[in-house]
């Protein structure tokens, strides 16, 4: 799970991975095309096992920095977008036209990250439905494509959230729970691995091999 990909001169933050480290990750993930390697697969393709690349929030640099090496290496990726970020006018997030541009790139899938990035697990039923449906409707109108996937803002959800997510029409939903997607995992509770600002190629390799699972479970 990525968030922002920062320029070379930006200060290191936990959820802002420097561009040079991201390119190290791309080099590692691009090896998935080699025979016998674990594939990088589209999150919404439940016919294949492998690694899915996701971005949360809808940062501008997902388009300007991250997308080019992903497309060049034919690596599919999903961008979970918070509508309020797009309409905020804040330059660190995508504009509506940039979102459309991103959605039309080869291998790109746009998903919801809530309408206003609030904790869905703390809302009542009416508020949850508004967040889920308004986000889905806005994104589908913006990009002229179905939106069937989402990630839970702040990782917050409960059993009622899951029921409403399915009712609104989402088929896949990513959590912030650390882990790997395995046979029997609910498609509405897909675990992910957090990527942090100091993660180099070796760190990502270790995380993908499960060597950080114990540390993550204690966090």
Secondary structure per residue as TSV (DSSP state, phi and psi in degrees):
chain	resnum	aa	ss	phi	psi
A	1	X	-	360.0	111.9
A	2	X	B	-98.2	160.8
A	3	X	-	-122.5	-95.1
A	4	X	E	-99.7	145.6
A	5	X	E	-111.6	112.9
A	6	X	E	-91.7	158.0
A	7	X	-	-71.6	168.3
A	8	X	T	-62.7	-31.3
A	9	X	T	-96.0	6.3
A	10	X	S	-82.3	147.6
A	11	X	-	-66.1	148.4
A	12	X	-	-75.6	127.0
A	13	X	B	-124.9	158.3
A	14	X	T	-59.2	-37.7
A	15	X	T	-109.2	23.9
A	16	X	E	-125.9	101.2
A	17	X	E	-84.7	125.3
A	18	X	E	-59.7	147.9
A	19	X	H	-57.1	-41.5
A	20	X	H	-65.5	-31.6
A	21	X	H	-74.5	-36.4
A	22	X	H	-61.2	-40.2
A	23	X	H	-65.7	-32.2
A	24	X	H	-63.1	-41.0
A	25	X	H	-63.3	-43.1
A	26	X	H	-60.3	-41.8
A	27	X	H	-60.4	-41.1
A	28	X	H	-67.1	-47.7
A	29	X	H	-67.8	-30.2
A	30	X	H	-66.1	-20.9
A	31	X	G	-68.1	-8.3
A	32	X	G	-66.3	-16.2
A	33	X	G	-78.3	-11.3
A	34	X	S	-77.1	147.7
A	35	X	T	-56.4	133.5
A	36	X	T	86.3	-7.9
A	37	X	S	-84.6	156.6
A	38	X	-	-69.5	127.8
A	39	X	-	-76.8	151.2
A	40	X	B	-91.0	122.3
A	41	X	-	-124.9	158.8
A	42	X	-	-69.9	133.8
A	43	X	T	-56.8	-33.1
A	44	X	T	-88.6	7.1
A	45	X	-	-101.8	99.9
A	46	X	T	-88.2	12.1
A	47	X	T	-94.2	-10.6
A	48	X	-	-123.6	144.2
A	49	X	-	-98.3	147.5
A	50	X	S	158.3	-156.0
A	51	X	B	-102.5	132.3
A	52	X	-	-112.5	136.5
A	53	X	E	-99.0	123.8
A	54	X	E	-130.8	152.2
A	55	X	E	-128.9	136.3
A	56	X	E	-104.6	149.2
A	57	X	E	95.7	-35.4
A	58	X	-	92.7	43.9
A	59	X	B	-70.1	147.0
A	60	X	H	-57.4	-37.5
A	61	X	H	-73.0	-10.8
A	62	X	I	-61.5	-37.4
A	63	X	I	-80.5	-48.9
A	64	X	I	-79.4	-26.0
A	65	X	I	-117.0	-51.6
A	66	X	I	-74.3	-38.3
A	67	X	H	-66.7	-35.7
A	68	X	H	-61.1	-53.5
A	69	X	H	-66.0	-28.7
A	70	X	H	-65.2	-46.9
A	71	X	H	-66.6	-43.4
A	72	X	H	-60.2	-32.9
A	73	X	T	-97.6	9.1
A	74	X	T	56.4	42.8
A	75	X	-	-103.3	115.2
A	76	X	-	-67.8	150.6
A	77	X	E	-152.5	154.1
A	78	X	E	-120.0	134.1
A	79	X	E	-115.1	115.4
A	80	X	E	-91.7	117.5
A	81	X	E	-111.3	131.9
A	82	X	-	-91.4	119.9
A	83	X	H	-58.4	-42.2
A	84	X	H	-60.5	-29.6
A	85	X	H	-67.6	-41.7
A	86	X	H	-66.7	-37.5
A	87	X	T	-91.1	0.9
A	88	X	S	-75.1	-24.4
A	89	X	-	82.4	1.0
A	90	X	-	-73.5	125.5
A	91	X	T	-67.4	-13.5
A	92	X	T	-80.2	-9.0
A	93	X	B	-110.9	160.7
A	94	X	-	-62.1	147.3
A	95	X	-	-87.0	172.6
A	96	X	H	-61.6	-43.7
A	97	X	H	-66.6	-36.6
A	98	X	H	-68.1	-35.7
A	99	X	H	-61.0	-44.0
A	100	X	H	-61.5	-44.5
A	101	X	H	-58.4	-45.6
A	102	X	H	-61.9	-42.3
A	103	X	H	-63.7	-22.7
A	104	X	T	-92.9	0.1
A	105	X	S	-74.2	147.2
A	106	X	T	-59.6	130.0
A	107	X	T	85.7	-3.8
A	108	X	E	-89.9	135.9
A	109	X	E	-125.4	133.9
A	110	X	E	-101.5	130.9
A	111	X	E	-126.9	172.3
A	112	X	E	-90.6	147.4
A	113	X	-	-130.1	38.9
A	114	X	-	83.8	161.7
A	115	X	S	-79.9	-41.1
A	116	X	S	-126.6	13.0
A	117	X	-	61.5	35.7
A	118	X	-	-94.5	167.0
A	119	X	-	-79.1	105.1
A	120	X	G	-62.2	-32.7
A	121	X	G	-68.3	-10.8
A	122	X	G	-107.0	3.7
A	123	X	S	-96.3	157.9
A	124	X	-	-79.9	177.1
A	125	X	H	-62.3	-44.2
A	126	X	H	-63.0	-43.6
A	127	X	H	-65.4	-40.1
A	128	X	H	-63.7	-45.7
A	129	X	H	-59.4	-42.2
A	130	X	H	-59.7	-47.2
A	131	X	H	-59.9	-46.9
A	132	X	H	-71.0	-47.8
A	133	X	H	-74.8	-44.5
A	134	X	H	-62.4	-37.9
A	135	X	H	-65.7	-48.2
A	136	X	H	-59.5	-47.7
A	137	X	H	-63.3	-44.2
A	138	X	H	-62.8	-46.2
A	139	X	H	-65.5	-41.8
A	140	X	H	-64.4	-38.3
A	141	X	H	-68.0	-36.4
A	142	X	H	-69.0	-44.9
A	143	X	H	-102.8	-5.4
A	144	X	T	57.2	39.9
A	145	X	S	-143.5	152.2
A	146	X	-	-63.3	143.6
A	147	X	-	-117.3	108.2
A	148	X	-	-120.2	7.1
A	149	X	E	-131.5	154.5
A	150	X	E	-155.0	167.0
A	151	X	E	-130.0	148.9
A	152	X	-	-81.3	119.6
A	153	X	G	-57.7	134.0
A	154	X	G	62.9	8.2
A	155	X	G	69.9	16.5
A	156	X	-	-94.0	121.8
A	157	X	-	-164.8	166.7
A	158	X	-	-145.0	-173.4
A	159	X	H	-62.5	-35.0
A	160	X	H	-67.6	-39.1
A	161	X	H	-58.9	-45.3
A	162	X	H	-59.6	-41.8
A	163	X	H	-63.1	-43.9
A	164	X	H	-71.1	-36.7
A	165	X	H	-57.1	-45.0
A	166	X	H	-66.9	-40.6
A	167	X	H	-62.4	-38.7
A	168	X	H	-70.5	-25.8
A	169	X	T	118.3	11.2
A	170	X	-	-77.8	137.9
A	171	X	-	-102.6	-26.1
A	172	X	E	-136.3	139.1
A	173	X	E	-143.1	130.3
A	174	X	E	-98.5	138.8
A	175	X	E	-99.8	-177.6
A	176	X	E	-105.7	11.5
A	177	X	E	-76.6	130.7
A	178	X	E	-69.3	133.2
A	179	X	S	156.3	-174.9
A	180	X	-	-117.1	146.9
A	181	X	-	-75.9	122.4
A	182	X	-	-126.4	166.7
A	183	X	T	-56.9	129.8
A	184	X	T	97.2	-11.8
A	185	X	-	-70.0	134.8
A	186	X	-	-64.9	133.9
A	187	X	T	-65.5	-11.2
A	188	X	T	-99.9	6.4
A	189	X	S	-138.8	53.9
A	190	X	E	-77.0	119.4
A	191	X	E	-75.1	162.0
A	192	X	E	-141.0	167.9
A	193	X	-	-105.6	128.5
A	194	X	-	-73.4	135.2
A	195	X	-	-108.8	128.7
A	196	X	-	-113.4	166.1
A	197	X	T	-60.3	-25.6
A	198	X	T	-101.2	9.9
A	199	X	-	-75.4	112.4
A	200	X	-	-92.5	-170.9
A	201	X	H	-59.3	-44.2
A	202	X	H	-63.4	-40.4
A	203	X	H	-62.2	-45.3
A	204	X	H	-62.4	-41.5
A	205	X	H	-59.7	-42.2
A	206	X	H	-65.0	-43.2
A	207	X	H	-62.9	-42.1
A	208	X	H	-67.4	-25.5
A	209	X	T	-86.8	-0.3
A	210	X	T	84.9	9.6
A	211	X	T	-77.3	-9.2
A	212	X	T	-105.6	3.7
A	213	X	H	-61.4	-42.7
A	214	X	H	-66.0	-43.4
A	215	X	H	-62.0	-43.9
A	216	X	H	-65.3	-35.1
A	217	X	H	-70.2	-18.8
A	218	X	H	-92.3	-11.0
A	219	X	-	-72.2	360.0
